[in-house]
Amino acid sequence: MQLRVGGQTYRVVTSASDEELQRLAAVVDQKLATVVPAGRAVTPQAMLLAAIALAHDLEQEKTRASAIAGRARDAFGRILQRVDAVLGAGSESPSPSGANDSTQ
């Protein structure tokens, strides 16, 4: 497949779909536009800057996702503690026969 990124055409062999590659190439082109002034040629250094900027974006998203996952785990843990507390309090109620279970 031929893929155009930063004004250059590259031959790419991959198992990814053409649509996915085009989408990813568009992301790279968008990032290149932030590091290369309009009308200027895309140099290898500009490609490197775009790659570093994309890697930075990826790290930030991973950090953000990890923080969200941690908060979700904490919240889920608190919910489970509350459920356990309610269920534990419910098990102290009298047995159906009306007698208290003294083995608890």
Backbone as ProteinMPNN parsed JSONL, in Angstrom:
{"seq_chain_A": "MQLRVGGQTYRVVTSASDEELQRLAAVVDQKLATVVPAGRAVTPQAMLLAAIALAHDLEQEKTRASAIAGRARDAFGRILQRVDAVLGAGSESPSPSGANDSTQ", "coords_chain_A": {"N_chain_A": [[0.843, -1.182, 0.0], [0.423, 2.277, -0.654], [1.28, 5.061, 1.225], [0.715, 8.316, 2.28], [2.435, 10.691, 4.044], [3.224, 13.643, 5.661], [3.717, 14.919, 3.261], [5.273, 13.161, 1.864], [5.523, 10.067, 0.1], [5.096, 6.752, 1.091], [5.85, 3.304, 0.887], [4.047, 0.794, 2.332], [3.886, -2.199, 4.104], [1.674, -4.163, 5.709], [-0.565, -5.748, 8.074], [-2.662, -4.266, 8.817], [-5.727, -2.52, 8.132], [-6.5, -0.588, 5.168], [-8.048, 1.652, 5.74], [-7.53, 2.068, 8.457], [-4.778, 2.639, 8.409], [-4.797, 4.993, 6.875], [-6.219, 6.652, 8.583], [-4.458, 6.769, 10.777], [-2.251, 7.92, 9.516], [-3.32, 10.406, 8.987], [-3.505, 11.403, 11.588], [-0.79, 11.641, 12.207], [-0.067, 13.525, 10.259], [-1.578, 15.706, 11.194], [-0.262, 16.197, 13.601], [2.262, 16.816, 12.627], [1.663, 19.228, 11.416], [1.576, 20.874, 13.584], [4.195, 21.2, 14.294], [5.635, 21.989, 12.104], [6.031, 24.875, 10.257], [3.506, 26.344, 8.149], [3.724, 25.709, 4.687], [6.393, 25.04, 4.715], [8.933, 22.58, 4.124], [8.695, 19.148, 5.115], [10.96, 17.869, 7.216], [13.334, 15.28, 8.168], [13.915, 15.822, 10.849], [11.628, 17.19, 11.634], [9.767, 15.149, 11.411], [10.727, 13.535, 13.454], [10.276, 15.222, 15.674], [7.482, 15.312, 15.585], [6.94, 12.61, 16.085], [7.962, 12.371, 18.689], [6.276, 14.177, 19.988], [3.829, 12.834, 19.646], [4.393, 10.513, 21.099], [4.625, 11.637, 23.612], [1.982, 12.56, 23.97], [0.734, 10.058, 24.057], [1.855, 8.954, 26.407], [0.789, 10.747, 28.303], [-1.946, 10.159, 28.056], [-1.951, 7.473, 28.851], [-1.17, 7.765, 31.528], [-3.316, 9.268, 32.465], [-5.433, 7.434, 32.008], [-4.635, 5.377, 33.715], [-4.831, 6.658, 36.191], [-7.588, 7.113, 36.282], [-8.513, 4.472, 36.254], [-7.472, 3.634, 38.705], [-8.921, 5.272, 40.486], [-11.459, 4.288, 39.947], [-11.191, 1.614, 40.831], [-10.764, 2.108, 43.574], [-13.213, 3.32, 44.259], [-14.972, 1.233, 43.664], [-14.066, -0.627, 45.525], [-14.801, 0.689, 47.904], [-17.562, 0.638, 47.615], [-18.029, -2.136, 47.694], [-17.217, -2.606, 50.326], [-19.219, -1.235, 51.703], [-21.46, -2.711, 50.91], [-20.776, -5.204, 51.979], [-20.8, -4.461, 54.685], [-23.483, -3.823, 55.069], [-24.673, -6.288, 54.46], [-23.454, -7.811, 56.41], [-24.504, -6.639, 58.728], [-27.128, -7.324, 58.356], [-27.045, -10.061, 58.715], [-26.973, -10.356, 61.386], [-29.488, -10.233, 62.334], [-32.437, -11.591, 63.9], [-33.01, -15.14, 63.662], [-35.211, -16.904, 61.382], [-36.865, -18.425, 63.058], [-37.143, -16.937, 65.22], [-35.408, -17.122, 67.321], [-32.268, -16.016, 68.577], [-29.154, -16.424, 66.947], [-26.504, -17.666, 68.551], [-23.979, -18.393, 67.74], [-22.477, -16.689, 66.236]], "CA_chain_A": [[0.0, 0.0, 0.0], [1.103, 3.569, -0.659], [0.787, 5.903, 2.305], [1.292, 9.662, 2.184], [2.576, 11.343, 5.35], [4.143, 14.771, 5.627], [4.056, 15.264, 1.891], [6.082, 12.095, 1.279], [4.812, 8.815, -0.115], [5.82, 5.595, 1.608], [5.272, 1.993, 0.619], [3.854, 0.166, 3.635], [3.373, -3.566, 4.098], [1.146, -4.412, 7.046], [-1.844, -6.453, 8.113], [-3.694, -3.285, 9.158], [-6.588, -2.14, 7.009], [-6.186, 0.685, 4.514], [-8.744, 2.722, 6.46], [-6.796, 2.33, 9.704], [-3.522, 3.313, 8.063], [-5.108, 6.362, 6.449], [-6.595, 7.384, 9.795], [-3.236, 7.015, 11.548], [-1.444, 8.88, 8.753], [-3.931, 11.719, 9.202], [-3.099, 11.837, 12.932], [0.613, 12.073, 12.097], [-0.073, 14.785, 9.507], [-2.066, 16.759, 12.087], [0.801, 16.517, 14.563], [3.3, 17.504, 11.853], [1.219, 20.603, 11.194], [1.841, 21.661, 14.798], [5.637, 21.404, 14.48], [6.211, 22.515, 10.864], [5.282, 26.041, 9.772], [2.82, 26.149, 6.868], [4.521, 25.992, 3.502], [7.756, 24.538, 4.885], [9.106, 21.152, 3.848], [8.779, 18.273, 6.286], [12.303, 17.294, 7.296], [13.421, 14.164, 9.123], [13.854, 16.371, 12.21], [10.226, 17.489, 11.912], [9.121, 13.854, 11.646], [11.14, 13.123, 14.798], [9.542, 16.048, 16.635], [6.094, 14.842, 15.591], [6.934, 11.313, 16.758], [8.152, 12.625, 20.121], [5.039, 14.796, 20.472], [2.819, 11.772, 19.724], [4.767, 9.653, 22.227], [4.265, 12.404, 24.81], [0.524, 12.476, 24.073], [0.403, 8.691, 24.472], [2.2, 8.824, 27.83], [-0.199, 11.496, 29.086], [-3.204, 9.404, 28.047], [-1.767, 6.285, 29.69], [-1.174, 8.231, 32.914], [-4.699, 9.648, 32.749], [-6.232, 6.205, 32.072], [-4.233, 4.669, 34.926], [-5.414, 7.374, 37.328], [-9.031, 6.848, 36.268], [-8.684, 3.077, 36.666], [-7.221, 3.588, 40.148], [-10.069, 5.863, 41.182], [-12.586, 3.353, 39.797], [-10.944, 0.492, 41.751], [-11.005, 2.583, 44.935], [-14.654, 3.511, 44.433], [-15.578, -0.102, 43.687], [-13.714, -1.201, 46.822], [-15.65, 1.316, 48.929], [-18.93, 0.117, 47.423], [-18.039, -3.504, 48.213], [-17.168, -2.536, 51.794], [-20.547, -0.85, 52.171], [-22.35, -3.86, 50.706], [-20.411, -6.185, 53.004], [-21.251, -3.966, 55.989], [-24.942, -3.972, 55.124], [-24.975, -7.715, 54.53], [-23.015, -8.272, 57.732], [-25.484, -6.168, 59.711], [-28.35, -8.085, 58.119], [-26.906, -11.443, 59.199], [-27.109, -10.345, 62.845], [-30.908, -10.18, 62.69], [-32.926, -12.872, 64.443], [-33.276, -16.188, 62.687], [-36.651, -16.97, 61.093], [-37.61, -19.058, 64.147], [-37.296, -15.956, 66.297], [-34.317, -17.267, 68.291], [-30.997, -15.443, 68.142], [-28.081, -17.394, 66.715], [-25.401, -17.244, 69.411], [-22.696, -18.897, 67.248], [-21.78, -15.668, 65.426]], "C_chain_A": [[0.886, 1.241, 0.0], [0.456, 4.457, 0.4], [1.481, 7.249, 2.218], [1.249, 10.317, 3.561], [3.59, 12.472, 5.198], [4.587, 15.133, 4.224], [4.902, 14.224, 1.176], [5.227, 10.838, 1.134], [5.697, 7.66, 0.32], [5.079, 4.333, 1.208], [5.237, 1.259, 1.954], [3.274, -1.227, 3.433], [2.956, -3.887, 5.524], [-0.153, -5.199, 6.95], [-2.983, -5.507, 8.48], [-4.502, -2.926, 7.911], [-6.145, -0.797, 6.422], [-6.816, 1.847, 5.27], [-8.003, 3.085, 7.746], [-5.503, 3.076, 9.419], [-3.762, 4.753, 7.644], [-5.472, 7.226, 7.656], [-5.36, 7.741, 10.62], [-2.329, 8.015, 10.844], [-1.997, 10.29, 8.931], [-3.567, 12.276, 10.578], [-1.665, 12.361, 12.895], [0.687, 13.397, 11.344], [-0.553, 15.948, 10.373], [-0.983, 17.175, 13.074], [1.942, 17.24, 13.855], [2.939, 18.964, 11.638], [1.467, 21.485, 12.41], [3.325, 21.955, 14.985], [6.324, 21.979, 13.242], [5.39, 23.714, 10.417], [4.67, 25.76, 8.396], [3.733, 26.541, 5.711], [5.961, 25.498, 3.577], [7.791, 23.045, 4.608], [9.197, 20.377, 5.158], [10.136, 17.575, 6.24], [12.278, 16.073, 8.211], [13.345, 14.646, 10.578], [12.41, 16.691, 12.601], [9.453, 16.196, 12.182], [9.463, 13.356, 13.044], [10.396, 13.918, 15.855], [8.079, 15.61, 16.727], [5.993, 13.507, 16.322], [7.08, 11.484, 18.27], [6.888, 13.245, 20.716], [3.934, 13.748, 20.607], [3.114, 10.818, 20.881], [4.409, 10.337, 23.545], [2.756, 12.356, 25.035], [0.099, 11.102, 24.579], [0.702, 8.482, 25.949], [1.192, 9.545, 28.711], [-1.519, 10.735, 29.16], [-3.101, 8.146, 28.903], [-1.816, 6.659, 31.166], [-2.594, 8.575, 33.346], [-5.581, 8.404, 32.907], [-5.907, 5.417, 33.34], [-4.832, 5.327, 36.169], [-6.908, 7.112, 37.417], [-9.308, 5.419, 36.734], [-8.465, 2.932, 38.171], [-8.374, 4.148, 40.953], [-11.278, 4.934, 41.097], [-12.425, 2.16, 40.731], [-11.231, 0.903, 43.191], [-12.494, 2.731, 45.212], [-15.362, 2.165, 44.519], [-15.285, -0.788, 45.024], [-14.566, -0.626, 47.941], [-17.086, 0.809, 48.832], [-19.026, -1.296, 47.986], [-17.998, -3.518, 49.734], [-18.537, -2.176, 52.359], [-21.534, -2.013, 52.037], [-22.056, -4.921, 51.763], [-20.908, -5.75, 54.377], [-22.76, -4.139, 56.136], [-25.319, -5.441, 55.243], [-24.567, -8.293, 55.878], [-23.98, -7.858, 58.807], [-26.777, -6.952, 59.567], [-28.255, -9.5, 58.651], [-27.02, -11.52, 60.716], [-28.565, -10.283, 63.271], [-31.35, -11.551, 63.192], [-33.195, -13.863, 63.333], [-34.777, -16.271, 62.463], [-37.461, -17.588, 62.225], [-37.815, -18.088, 65.311], [-36.207, -16.053, 67.341], [-33.055, -16.648, 67.714], [-29.974, -16.55, 67.979], [-26.859, -16.938, 67.501], [-24.053, -17.729, 68.924], [-21.933, -17.86, 66.453], [-20.792, -14.898, 66.21]], "O_chain_A": [[1.967, 1.244, 0.588], [-0.767, 4.584, 0.456], [2.704, 7.313, 2.095], [0.186, 10.477, 4.162], [4.682, 12.27, 4.668], [5.708, 15.602, 4.022], [5.217, 14.39, -0.003], [4.329, 10.583, 1.936], [6.876, 7.588, -0.027], [3.849, 4.292, 1.191], [6.259, 1.117, 2.624], [2.306, -1.415, 2.696], [3.781, -3.885, 6.437], [-0.758, -5.302, 5.883], [-4.148, -5.904, 8.457], [-4.012, -3.02, 6.785], [-5.504, 0.012, 7.092], [-6.199, 2.901, 5.425], [-7.866, 4.261, 8.083], [-5.171, 4.038, 10.111], [-3.001, 5.643, 8.025], [-5.079, 8.389, 7.736], [-5.227, 8.866, 11.101], [-1.71, 8.86, 11.491], [-1.236, 11.254, 9.016], [-3.345, 13.478, 10.724], [-1.362, 13.4, 13.481], [1.425, 14.297, 11.746], [-0.004, 17.048, 10.299], [-0.808, 18.362, 13.35], [2.527, 18.17, 14.41], [3.807, 19.837, 11.674], [1.558, 22.706, 12.285], [3.687, 22.854, 15.745], [7.474, 22.411, 13.32], [4.181, 23.594, 10.217], [5.243, 25.031, 7.586], [4.417, 27.563, 5.753], [6.675, 25.541, 2.574], [6.81, 22.335, 4.828], [9.701, 20.874, 6.164], [10.415, 16.791, 5.333], [11.31, 15.859, 8.942], [12.78, 13.965, 11.434], [12.012, 16.493, 13.749], [8.596, 16.147, 13.064], [8.604, 12.82, 13.744], [9.929, 13.346, 16.84], [7.511, 15.547, 17.817], [5.06, 13.295, 17.097], [6.394, 10.812, 19.04], [6.475, 12.882, 21.817], [3.181, 13.77, 21.58], [2.196, 10.367, 21.564], [3.943, 9.687, 24.481], [2.3, 12.139, 26.158], [-0.787, 10.991, 25.427], [-0.107, 7.896, 26.668], [0.783, 9.021, 29.747], [-2.141, 10.677, 30.221], [-4.05, 7.788, 29.6], [-2.431, 5.955, 31.966], [-3.025, 8.224, 34.445], [-6.385, 8.329, 33.836], [-6.804, 4.853, 33.967], [-5.285, 4.641, 37.086], [-7.438, 6.911, 38.509], [-10.23, 5.184, 37.517], [-9.19, 2.192, 38.837], [-8.765, 3.582, 41.973], [-12.035, 4.806, 42.06], [-13.393, 1.729, 41.358], [-11.857, 0.157, 43.943], [-12.982, 2.321, 46.266], [-16.25, 1.978, 45.351], [-16.154, -1.452, 45.587], [-15.007, -1.357, 48.827], [-17.742, 0.581, 49.848], [-19.991, -1.624, 48.676], [-18.662, -4.34, 50.367], [-18.968, -2.738, 53.367], [-22.338, -2.265, 52.935], [-22.975, -5.472, 52.37], [-21.386, -6.578, 55.152], [-23.252, -4.547, 57.188], [-26.187, -5.799, 56.039], [-25.251, -9.159, 56.424], [-24.258, -8.639, 59.717], [-27.451, -7.217, 60.562], [-29.274, -10.091, 59.008], [-27.148, -12.608, 61.278], [-28.849, -10.281, 64.469], [-30.691, -12.556, 62.924], [-33.559, -13.492, 62.217], [-35.546, -15.758, 63.276], [-38.652, -17.296, 62.342], [-38.552, -18.371, 66.255], [-36.081, -15.157, 68.175], [-32.799, -16.741, 66.514], [-29.93, -17.493, 68.768], [-26.242, -15.931, 67.156], [-23.053, -17.513, 69.608], [-20.813, -18.14, 66.024], [-20.132, -14.011, 65.67]]}, "name": "protein", "num_of_chains": 1, "seq": "MQLRVGGQTYRVVTSASDEELQRLAAVVDQKLATVVPAGRAVTPQAMLLAAIALAHDLEQEKTRASAIAGRARDAFGRILQRVDAVLGAGSESPSPSGANDSTQ"}
